[in-house]
Amino acid sequence: MASLPLATAEVCDSNAGLILSGDLRALQPIFRIYGRRQIFAGPVVTLKIFEDNVLLREFLEEKGHGRVLVVDAGGSMRCAVLGGNLAQLGQNNGWAGIVINGCIRDVDEINCCDVGVRALNSHPMKSNKKGVGEKHAPVTFAGTRICDGEWLYADSDGILLSNSELTV
């Protein structure tokens, strides 16, 4: 993980070439900010699920090592795939952040966790438990394709993805 938090606006201002080449991309501003860690960065691990959080739990049970779990939950607004218990698990296992193209629940609990969370919204209903989905597959949402091993940088201004780790 980068030793100093990088301000996303500053990164954009100083990396026009990377933006033009597509090596640095901004996600569309569709996410709400949750969790105590407002600024986070780390290498990406991808997951594709739909209204089912079994595989999400499996990832968060692993040591995070400062990584960011990027979850394409299909943009579903019918249930939450992350709740307070899973956010706590992510915090305890050293995940830097979780970005979800879908909903969360237990917002007050998540906001007490020292992990960065971005999601479309909150929803009180829980997800299914079938274990269906794809780990480490490229995902596409918020206007960009996201792959395992890329670097994600998030702060109050937005979310950036880079093909490689950026330095100050």
Summary of the structure (lengths in Angstrom):
residues: 168
radius of gyration: 14.7
end to end distance: 12.3
largest distance: 44.8
contacts: 571
relative contact order: 0.28
helix: 20%
strand: 35%
